[in-house]
């Protein structure tokens, strides 16, 4: 049996985790049903603000030192 390379392992694990996250986001969308739930615009904004924040933090981990410098 051949040993899985680090790249193969990344692709396998990252694909599985990404699909799990996408499914959870689809399930979160079920909370938008106003006949079953009541929520405010502020609550929705808080949810998506936190999701956006975590996405940016996670993406930064992948990009590492490849950040562009600010220029005017």
Residue pairs with C-beta under 8 A, 6 or more apart in sequence:
4 12
28 47
31 37
31 39
60 67
